[in-house]
Amino acid sequence: MSKSVEHLVEYFQRYDRWLLLTGAGISANSGIPTYRDARGNWLRVTPIQHQEFISQLSKRRRYWGRSMVGWPGVRDARPNPIHLAVTRLESLNRVGLIITQNVDRLHQRAGSQQVIDLHGRLDRVCCLDCGAGYEREYVQQQLLRLNPQHSGFSVQPRPDGDADLSDADVATIRPFDCEACGGMLMPDVVFFGGTVPRSRVEACEQALAACDGLLVLGSSLQVYSGFRFCKQAHALGKPIVILNEGITRADDLAALKITDHALETFVDAVDQLSPIAGPKELACLTRVSSGSDTTYV
Ligand SMILES: [Zn+2]
């Protein structure tokens, strides 16, 4: 067992119930790239801002054009071993709540039960005028119908289901409007510059108050909506453990910070708590050797 895994297992042994705060880093292995590099800098272009989306048709064209191309990559992404390890930790009754900053629903697809999608979910779309709700996949079919010229594109998606598309392509995009009222549709996500609903924040704060520690997985915590829970945990005197391959905004608040192979360390530590079925299970049994025979008891 590596030193990092040992340290993390010690924390799991010392503190019982954990609040997990997850970010884009944990979905990278599912083919959904992260927003920021290891130093916290933006990768490629800055994501769309809430106010731009609301006020400018050109920004909505750009969003839906890119989203139309990027959505299938998010829709078809599958949970990876990190999501599955989170679910296993939850099944051991060691998780009070999973707060995810991701909008990809991969925790739920991995079988996790107690998840709050802090920044919403990409698989739903809402009308800003009448409140009607749509499945994102239904909107996708309408977008493809309205924009047949773009249906063949295949590019790399980003965490918000956005993707790169040229300005010339964007200018020809026809957004899909609400079928009930003709109003403006918006994905059910909190864009940068947008506000997380107060009730959602309060549910997270209550869960944190009832947990023994905060575990951050794969987030640089640059966005305040996530960072606030580190401040709260610190104020409550709860240990903060951060596993992220890069600097984070809360590094100086952390009781334990693991950077190298951070997420593999998490999976290995959960393995120590709950060996997965199969050959690995033998490792947790007491091995009794007598001559050439080995038995497991
Ligand atoms: Zn409407």
Residues whose N, C-alpha, C, O or C-beta is under 5 A from the ligand:
A	BS01	ZN	C127 D129 C130 G131 A132 C178 A180 C181 G182 G183
